[in-house]
Amino acid sequence: MRMRLTYFLSAAALLVCLTSRAAKSQTDTALKLTTMVPQAASEFKTGVIDWENFSPEASASHFAAAIKADPNFGLARVMYAVTGVFGGFLTREQATAEIDRGVADAARASTNELLLAAAYREAFHNHPRVSGELFTAAAHLMPADRMAVGNALAGTGDPNDPVPTLRDFIAKHPDYSPMYNVYAYTLWARGDHPGAVAAAKKQVDLNPNAPNPHDTYAEILQWNGNFPEATAEYLRATTTPPRFPSAFSGAAEVAVLQGHYDQARTYLNQAITQAWHPGQKLFFMTEIAGTYALQGDQGDALRKQLDAVATEAKAQNDLESAAIATARKAPSYADAGNVAAAHKAIADAKAIKSPEPWQVNYYATMAHALLKHWAPANQELATLKQKTASDTVATRTLVAAAEGYLATQQGRPADALKMLMAADTTSIPVMNRIAEAHAALGHTAEANAWYGKVNSNYALALSDFPSVNARRRARIAVGRKP
């Protein structure tokens, strides 16, 4: 008799059910698939390899092929949903429907498949305790499945200090390359930069035939200021299957950090030709606009590219991105002193999507502040605060950056400094605004120190316009060319 798994079982109840089944039938130490369709099994295994190697787009394409070959392959459907969101193919709503069906189908398969399907479902819904328990159960039943063991550690380790857990796993599985990826980024975040470089290099040594290890190593090298070596690794990633267009973004970042803007745009245009889906193409187009913003004195080219981004976004029915791209023109016009065009950009952005995304209010605040239009600037800031009240990231970074900039422009740098120092002082826009407030107060040494922090930070994201503009302003402030 076929039964649908109830989606709202508690972790404890589900584990009791699974343990009972396991006691009767489960003796495997690695995942053995129950699908009887060879093509589905083959595509699934390739998808798992790509997922382990952090290539979500390629992974999702293989899981999609697996469920096309066997529509009842529940675990493959769950994995398609998870990787499809990461890869940009599915919305969360679409993925949720796929996951629910996949878990129900997995309930008719093996204990191991059901365990993993349920674990990924809980992880997708951001239930770390439950997903951790499920992955731990899966790891207990499948100790030879290192991905299951690694997921179990991720769900049960100390989130405040993951290094001991990572080191313990690596000691037991020294040749499992994906864990060095996580280890490298963790060490970098904790200030162990030599250790991060070494861990990233180890991943490449263990797994040179996948693109992401090269991309990770390149990014760590970039952050460390090793630009030629970083570019070489990024380009290796672009030529190592499966296709990995995001590596072109990294190469573009290194190029602009060295002032090579045309080369950066060449890389990004190559990324566009290899994009996995329309949303990724739109992202790369936005990054091209970011190169113009960072370069400076490229107002016409910047606005033309933003118009292209908005047009492409509308064609994809992504009205939010279209509105944001249009609003981004407003500060550029304001910086050039074109009041009418700045106002029109704001109005056009708000007309695309109502209510407008909060980012539109951010760019409107900045444009009005540049024009010294205090009343509308404060009105846009108030709207921005209201819309981001529950968004702690936006509130601690961009809201603080906008409010701090406005206060400094209005002749209140001491007030600006107070609110900025209470925000996220690792944020590039916040650091730049702190420097500008110090400069306005005549604190030259303090201002230069904060400008130095911005200029020596090589973790660049060309799609992040507030950060890109903050970097350009910081460079100009210390007499460097953007």
C-alpha positions in Angstrom: 0.0 0.0 0.0 1.3 3.4 -0.9 1.3 6.2 1.7 2.3 9.8 1.6 4.7 10.9 4.3 3.2 13.5 6.6 5.3 16.6 6.1 4.9 17.9 9.6 6.4 15.0 11.6 8.7 16.1 14.4 12.3 15.1 14.1 11.9 12.6 17.0 8.8 10.9 15.5 10.5 10.7 12.1 13.6 9.2 13.6 11.6 6.5 15.4 9.9 5.6 12.2 13.2 5.4 10.3 15.0 3.5 13.1 12.3 0.9 13.0 12.7 0.4 9.3 16.5 0.4 9.6 16.4 -2.3 12.2 14.6 -4.6 9.8 16.4 -3.9 6.6 19.3 -1.4 6.6 22.8 -2.7 6.6 24.4 -0.5 3.9 27.3 1.7 4.7 26.9 4.0 1.6 23.9 5.2 -0.3 22.5 2.5 -2.7 19.8 4.0 -5.0 16.5 2.3 -5.4 15.7 3.6 -8.9 15.6 0.9 -11.5 16.3 3.3 -14.4 20.1 3.3 -15.2 20.0 6.7 -16.8 18.4 8.2 -13.7 21.0 6.6 -11.4 23.8 7.8 -13.6 22.6 11.4 -13.8 22.0 11.4 -10.1 25.5 10.3 -9.3 27.0 13.0 -11.6 24.7 15.6 -10.0 26.0 14.6 -6.5 29.6 15.0 -7.7 28.9 18.5 -9.1 27.0 19.4 -5.9 30.0 18.3 -3.8 32.2 20.4 -6.0 30.0 23.5 -5.6 28.7 23.7 -9.1 25.0 24.1 -8.4 23.9 24.9 -12.0 25.5 21.8 -13.5 24.3 19.8 -10.5 20.7 20.9 -11.0 20.8 20.1 -14.7 21.8 16.5 -13.9 19.2 16.1 -11.1 16.6 17.4 -13.6 17.7 14.8 -16.1 17.4 12.1 -13.4 13.8 12.9 -12.6 13.0 13.2 -16.3 14.3 9.6 -16.7 12.5 8.4 -13.5 9.7 10.8 -12.3 9.2 8.8 -9.1 12.9 9.2 -8.0 12.1 11.2 -4.8 15.6 11.9 -3.6 16.7 13.2 -7.0 13.7 15.5 -7.0 14.6 16.9 -3.6 18.1 17.5 -4.8 16.9 19.1 -8.0 14.8 21.5 -5.9 17.7 22.4 -3.5 20.3 22.9 -6.2 17.8 24.5 -8.5 17.3 27.4 -6.0 21.1 27.7 -5.5 21.6 27.6 -9.3 18.9 30.2 -10.0 16.6 27.9 -11.9 13.7 27.7 -9.4 12.0 30.1 -7.0 11.7 29.0 -3.4 8.0 28.5 -3.9 8.6 26.2 -6.9 11.3 24.4 -5.0 9.1 23.8 -2.0 6.5 22.1 -4.1 9.2 19.9 -5.7 10.6 19.0 -2.2 7.2 18.0 -0.9 6.6 15.7 -3.8 10.2 14.3 -3.6 10.0 13.5 0.1 6.6 11.7 -0.4 8.2 9.7 -3.2 11.3 8.9 -1.1 9.0 7.5 1.6 8.4 4.6 -0.8 12.1 4.1 -1.4 14.9 3.1 1.0 15.4 4.3 4.6 18.6 6.1 3.5 16.9 7.9 0.6 14.1 9.0 2.9 16.5 10.2 5.6 18.5 12.3 3.1 15.4 13.7 1.4 13.9 14.7 4.8 17.3 16.1 5.9 17.7 18.3 2.8 14.1 19.4 3.2 14.7 20.6 6.7 17.9 22.3 5.8 16.1 24.1 2.9 13.6 25.4 5.3 16.3 26.6 7.7 15.7 24.2 10.5 19.3 23.4 11.4 18.6 21.4 14.5 16.2 19.0 12.8 18.3 18.7 9.6 21.3 18.1 11.8 19.6 15.2 13.6 18.5 13.7 10.3 21.9 14.0 8.7 23.4 12.5 11.8 21.1 9.5 11.5 22.0 9.2 7.8 25.7 9.4 8.7 25.2 6.6 11.3 23.6 4.4 8.7 26.0 5.4 5.9 29.4 6.0 7.4 31.1 5.5 4.1 29.1 8.4 2.6 31.4 11.3 3.3 28.9 13.9 2.1 26.3 12.7 4.6 29.0 12.7 7.3 30.1 16.2 6.4 26.5 17.5 6.4 26.0 15.9 9.9 29.0 17.7 11.2 27.8 21.0 9.7 24.5 20.6 11.5 25.8 19.5 14.9 29.1 21.4 15.2 29.5 24.6 17.1 28.5 27.5 14.8 30.5 29.9 16.8 33.7 27.9 16.4 33.5 25.5 13.5 37.3 25.1 13.2 37.7 22.2 15.6 34.9 20.3 13.8 36.4 20.9 10.4 39.9 19.9 11.6 38.5 16.7 13.1 36.8 15.8 9.8 39.9 16.6 7.7 42.0 14.4 10.0 39.7 11.5 9.5 39.1 12.2 5.7 42.3 14.0 4.5 41.6 13.3 0.9 38.0 14.6 0.8 38.5 17.9 -1.1 35.1 19.7 -0.6 35.8 20.1 3.1 38.9 22.2 2.3 36.7 24.7 0.6 34.7 25.3 3.7 37.9 25.2 5.8 39.6 27.9 3.6 36.8 30.4 3.9 36.4 29.7 7.6 40.1 30.3 8.3 40.0 33.5 6.2 37.0 34.9 8.1 38.9 34.2 11.4 42.0 36.1 10.2 44.2 33.1 9.4 45.0 34.2 5.9 48.1 31.9 5.3 46.0 29.0 6.5 43.2 29.9 4.2 45.5 30.1 1.2 47.0 26.7 2.1 43.6 25.1 2.5 42.4 26.4 -0.8 45.5 25.2 -2.5 45.0 21.7 -0.9 41.6 21.5 -2.4 43.0 22.2 -5.9 45.8 19.6 -5.4 43.2 17.0 -4.4 40.6 17.9 -7.1 42.2 19.7 -10.0 39.6 18.5 -12.5 36.6 20.5 -11.2 36.2 24.3 -11.7 35.2 25.4 -8.2 38.4 24.4 -6.4 40.3 26.7 -8.8 37.7 29.4 -8.3 37.9 29.2 -4.5 41.7 29.3 -4.6 41.6 32.2 -7.0 39.2 34.1 -4.7 41.4 33.6 -1.6 44.5 34.7 -3.6 42.6 37.8 -4.8 41.6 38.7 -1.2 45.3 38.1 -0.3 46.5 40.6 -3.0 48.1 37.9 -5.2 46.5 39.2 -8.4 48.4 37.5 -11.2 48.1 34.1 -9.5 44.4 34.7 -8.8 43.7 35.6 -12.5 45.5 32.4 -13.6 43.3 30.3 -11.3 40.1 32.0 -12.3 40.9 31.3 -16.0 41.7 27.7 -15.2 38.2 27.5 -13.6 36.6 28.8 -16.8 38.2 26.0 -18.9 37.6 23.1 -16.5 34.2 21.3 -17.0 31.5 21.7 -16.2 31.2 25.3 -17.3 31.6 27.8 -14.5 30.9 31.3 -15.8 31.1 32.9 -12.3 34.9 32.5 -12.6 34.8 35.2 -15.2 33.3 37.5 -12.6 36.3 36.8 -10.4 38.7 37.5 -13.2 36.9 40.8 -13.8 37.2 41.8 -10.1 41.0 41.2 -10.3 41.2 43.2 -13.5 39.4 46.3 -12.1 41.4 46.1 -8.8 44.4 46.7 -11.1 42.6 49.4 -13.1 42.1 47.2 -16.2 38.4 48.1 -16.9 38.1 47.1 -20.5 39.6 43.7 -19.8 37.1 43.3 -17.0 34.2 44.0 -19.3 35.7 41.5 -21.8 35.6 38.8 -19.1 32.1 39.6 -18.1 30.9 39.5 -21.7 32.4 36.0 -21.9 30.4 35.2 -18.8 27.2 36.3 -20.4 27.8 33.9 -23.4 28.1 31.0 -20.9 25.3 32.0 -18.5 23.2 29.0 -17.4 20.0 30.9 -17.3 18.5 34.4 -18.0 18.9 35.5 -14.3 22.6 34.8 -14.4 22.9 36.8 -17.6 21.2 39.7 -15.9 23.7 39.5 -13.0 26.7 39.7 -15.3 25.2 42.6 -17.1 24.8 44.4 -13.7 28.4 43.6 -13.0 29.4 45.4 -16.2 27.6 48.4 -15.0 29.6 48.1 -11.8 32.8 48.4 -13.7 31.7 51.7 -15.0 30.7 52.9 -11.6 34.0 52.0 -10.1 36.0 53.4 -13.0 34.4 56.9 -12.5 33.9 59.6 -15.1 31.9 57.1 -17.1 28.4 58.5 -16.5 27.0 58.1 -20.0 28.3 54.5 -20.3 27.1 53.6 -16.8 23.6 54.9 -17.5 23.4 53.2 -20.9 24.4 49.9 -19.3 21.8 50.4 -16.5 19.2 51.0 -19.2 20.2 47.7 -20.8 19.9 45.9 -17.5 16.5 47.4 -16.9 15.3 46.4 -20.4 16.6 42.8 -19.9 15.0 42.6 -16.5 11.7 43.7 -17.9 12.0 41.1 -20.7 12.5 38.5 -17.9 9.5 39.9 -16.0 11.8 40.8 -13.2 10.3 44.1 -12.3 12.1 44.5 -9.0 15.5 44.3 -10.7 14.3 46.7 -13.4 13.2 49.2 -10.8 16.5 49.0 -8.9 18.6 49.4 -12.1 16.6 52.4 -13.1 16.9 54.0 -9.6 20.7 53.5 -9.7 20.9 56.1 -12.4 19.6 58.8 -10.0 22.8 59.3 -8.0 24.8 59.3 -11.2 22.7 62.1 -12.6 22.7 63.9 -9.2 26.5 63.7 -9.1 26.6 65.3 -12.6 24.3 68.1 -11.3 21.4 67.1 -13.6 18.5 67.6 -11.3 15.7 66.9 -13.7 17.2 63.7 -14.9 17.8 62.5 -11.3 14.2 63.2 -10.4 13.0 61.4 -13.5 15.1 58.3 -12.8 13.5 58.1 -9.3 10.0 58.6 -10.7 10.6 56.1 -13.5 11.9 53.5 -11.0 8.8 53.9 -8.8 6.5 53.6 -11.8 8.0 50.2 -12.7 7.0 48.4 -9.5 4.6 49.7 -6.8 5.4 49.7 -4.0 8.9 50.1 -5.0 11.7 47.9 -3.7 13.5 49.4 -0.7 16.7 49.7 -2.8 14.9 52.4 -4.8 14.4 54.4 -1.7 18.1 54.0 -0.9 19.2 55.4 -4.2 16.6 58.1 -4.0 18.0 59.1 -0.6 21.5 59.3 -1.9 20.5 61.3 -5.0 18.6 63.9 -3.0 21.5 64.1 -0.5 23.9 64.8 -3.3 21.6 67.5 -4.6 21.2 68.9 -1.0 17.5 68.4 -1.2 17.1 67.7 2.5 13.3 67.3 2.8 12.9 64.6 0.1 16.1 63.0 1.2 14.8 62.6 4.7 11.4 61.4 3.4 13.0 58.7 1.3 15.2 57.7 4.3 12.2 57.4 6.5 10.5 55.1 4.0 13.7 53.1 3.7 13.9 52.6 7.4 10.3 51.5 7.5 10.7 49.0 4.7 13.9 47.5 6.2 12.8 47.4 9.8 12.9 43.6 9.9 15.9 43.3 7.6 18.9 43.5 10.0 21.5 43.3 7.3 20.0 46.3 5.4 19.4 48.2 8.6 22.9 47.8 9.9 24.6 48.6 6.6 22.9 50.5 3.9 20.4 52.4 6.1 23.3 53.4 8.3 25.4 54.4 5.3 22.6 56.5 3.8 21.7 58.2 7.1 25.4 58.8 7.9 26.1 60.3 4.5 23.0 62.5 4.8 24.0 63.7 8.3 27.6 64.5 7.1 26.2 66.4 4.0 24.0 68.4 6.3 26.9 69.5 8.4 26.4 67.0 11.3 29.5 64.7 10.9 29.6 64.1 14.7 26.1 62.7 14.6 27.0 60.7 11.5 30.0 59.2 13.2 28.0 58.1 16.3 25.4 56.2 14.2 27.9 54.7 11.9 30.1 53.3 14.7 27.0 51.5 16.0 26.5 49.8 12.6 28.5 47.1 10.9 31.9 48.6 10.7 33.2 45.8 8.4 30.8 47.0 5.7 32.6 48.9 2.8 29.9 51.6 2.6 29.9 52.1 6.3 33.7 52.3 6.5 33.8 54.9 3.8 31.1 57.0 5.5 33.1 56.8 8.7 36.1 58.1 6.9 34.1 60.9 5.3 32.7 61.9 8.7 36.2 62.0 10.2 37.4 64.0 7.3 34.6 66.5 7.8 35.6 66.8 11.5 39.2 67.5 10.5 40.4 64.1 11.8 42.8 63.5 9.0 44.7 60.5 10.5 41.5 58.7 11.4 39.9 59.4 8.0 43.0 58.1 6.2 43.0 55.0 8.4 39.4 54.2 7.4 40.0 55.0 3.8 43.0 52.6 4.0 40.8 49.8 5.3 38.5 50.3 2.2 41.3 50.5 -0.3 43.2 47.4 1.1 40.0 45.2 1.1 40.1 43.2 -2.1 36.8 41.2 -1.5 35.1 43.1 -4.3 31.6 42.5 -5.6 30.9 44.4 -8.8 27.2 43.9 -8.6 27.1 45.7 -5.1 26.7 49.3 -6.2 26.8 50.9 -2.7 30.2 49.2 -2.1 31.5 49.9 -5.6 30.7 53.6 -5.2 32.2 53.7 -1.7 35.4 52.2 -3.1 35.6 54.8 -5.8 35.1 57.6 -3.3 37.7 56.2 -1.0 40.3 56.0 -3.7 39.6 59.5 -4.8 39.8 60.8 -1.2 43.4 59.6 -0.9 44.5 60.8 -4.4 44.4 57.4 -6.1 42.8 56.8 -9.5 39.7 54.7 -9.3 
